[in-house]
Amino acid sequence: MPSDSLSPEYQVLLDQLVKQIRLRHFSIRTEQTYFHWVRRFLYSCPNYEAKKLGEAEVERFLSYLAIKRNVSASTQSLALTAVVFFFNQVLGHSLENMGFARAKRPRRLPVVLTQDEVRVLLSFMNGVHGLMAGLMYGTGMRLMESVRLRVKDIDFSYGTITVRDGKGGKDRIVPLPRRYAPLLHEQLERIKAVHKSDLADGYGEVYLPNALATKYPNAAREWGWQYVFPSSRLSVDPRSGLTRRHHLHETSLQKAIKQGARKSGIPKQVNSHALRHSFATHLLEAGSDIRTVQELLGHADVSTTMIYTHVMNRPGLPPVVSPADQL
């Protein structure tokens, strides 16, 4: 659904959408997502003037996604967020009192591995991907938090990792697993050599968030800002046009985890989230306080963390025992 199939008026609105997103320093992923959903919304209203767009058109679009396209509740919610931003910041019109068919949000328990399964999975992974998977299990970091990790956020002295700009824009501190400290030292030595080579070739810059590149013009070349897990090659930033070394692409890590699970023969749907879920569950099983686990995971509400008590078969106290085992 290319944007050139839209009217000139709609194309101007999309340009304004991108401008508003960049003024707020949203990530490029957010920009791409919002652009995608707003474009789809506008495509569903081909003969409307922009000033006539309103709640009725949005309701029809969201109902179409739920009923005809059968999208998940989270996908429909994401589309709504993008369209609401578009109306508020581009059209200057708020959306209120909408009624539309809502996609059902199924209640699913997270996939959790046993400690033996984690051990076997990690034994089938090596190199950078093995280190990253181990850190995700050992710290509870999300996928993108792992790939975006910067050199300056690793503190070997205190044995901590600072997770910057996590979900909800929050920072938090997680423990640095001692078993991975030597491997992290080796990884930093390798990428430091790559960074020096990039600098010698006239490159060596990385992306800096929140307009820090303007405030600190030399920071993008500094060692502390470099990614711990950089890409193997330089690439052109689609926004600035600058040639930089970005972080390793998350899909390569996701594929490595799934490949490791397949080789290990674990009969579960293993993905990157399973390592984070396992981190939380194993901490609770070891006796950690749920509030502590909440902080380590970066959950805004403890009720989100409570789901792991159900995975442990401990929704209440004492632990639930099957009556069949009491015969």
Order of alpha helices (4+ residues) and beta strands (2+ residues): alpha-alpha-alpha-alpha-alpha-alpha-alpha-beta-beta-beta-alpha-alpha-beta-beta-alpha-alpha-alpha-alpha-alpha
